[in-house]
Amino acid sequence: MSQARHEVRNRPWLYTLLFFPLGLVLGIYFLVAHQLPDLTATHWTDKYPDQFTDTSVFVSTCIGLIVVGSVIGLIALSQSRKPGLLLTLLFVGSLLSWLTASVFIGSAVPTALAETPQSAVIGLWILPMIACSLIGLLPLWICGVYQSYAKELHSKRQARINQASGIATEQPKQPQPAQNGEFNETMKAPWWLWLLGIVIAGVGIFILIQLIVQPHSADLVSATFGMVISLIVCALVLGLCRVRVTISDDRVRVSSAVFGFPLRTIKTNEIISVDSTEIDPMSWGGWGWRFFPGGSAVVLKRHEGLAFELKNSTRFAVTIPNSQPGAEKIRSLLPADS
């Protein structure tokens, strides 16, 4: 029996992302080729490079790896009946191409701009390297296969559990009459998330004290940047320690019950279906406020919660207690043909 075909979305963008690293590297090489010496700096310790590679070998290797990555990505897009293989090959191919492009940018450009390979400074060129590494993950996000594959695996797993428990497959529930008033539930995070937020806050406070007591002992810009990042991350972590879900007549709002900032707002006309089910962090990208190919989630621990299927072909989940009444209220607000 042949497996179901999983639709690959956004193919033009996928082809662009798979071939763009090659064009980027060739374009940069065309611009800096006359400035590249026989050796290219390829590894830095502290400020200056400590390892070098023959430029012709370095350039040909980078181009070769990018071509291999692009070919692997193209092969992946043909595996629509094997979603696991498709996602694996697409991840490997795209990341190989973009990581290689980032290495080329971070090595060839500083070397070309320096007087000698030994004096090349990577400096701010680390930023486009990081950007390239992140772009390499985009194909998994936009291909749309992860979402349908994860849903299929969840359905099969639930069917096996029901079969082992002697439970008949649950039939879709008919919409119930709309319930009056808002649905509100608050979920508390486990103790370790509170502890993590306090530790991060302590790091920010420590940096602040160091700046006040010994203002000349550290790089002022780096220390200030570190302190600001620590305080922002602390606010995000502590804000997730209590999450509130509010269901009104026209939307579902997930927000921090500590600081009040919104995490996700979903209008009821954007929802295809919603289920009250156990939310396993490993099936939804991990713990916390998570984003993954095909959806997002707010998962504080393994617990019951709401799992949404949305009209934009993405999924969303949030852990809350007493999720069944919330699911019933949402279903009562959906059109009969949803």
TAGI-V788579 format. One record per run of one state. SS is the DSSP state (h for helix, s for strand, l for the rest). FROM is the first residue (numbers start at 1). TO is the last residue. If there is no record, write none. Layout:
ss={SS & SS}
from={FROM & FROM}
to={TO & TO}
This chain:
ss={l & h & l & s & l & s & h & l & h & l & h & l & s & l & h & l & h & l & h & l & s & l & h & l & h & l & s & l & s & l & s & h & s & l & h & l & s & l & s & l & s & l & s & l & h & l}
from={1 & 11 & 36 & 39 & 46 & 48 & 55 & 78 & 83 & 114 & 117 & 120 & 121 & 122 & 125 & 136 & 138 & 143 & 145 & 166 & 183 & 189 & 191 & 214 & 220 & 240 & 242 & 248 & 251 & 257 & 262 & 268 & 271 & 280 & 281 & 284 & 288 & 293 & 295 & 300 & 303 & 311 & 315 & 320 & 323 & 334}
to={10 & 35 & 38 & 45 & 47 & 54 & 77 & 82 & 113 & 116 & 119 & 120 & 121 & 124 & 135 & 137 & 142 & 144 & 165 & 182 & 188 & 190 & 213 & 219 & 239 & 241 & 247 & 250 & 256 & 261 & 267 & 270 & 279 & 280 & 283 & 287 & 292 & 294 & 299 & 302 & 310 & 314 & 319 & 322 & 333 & 338}
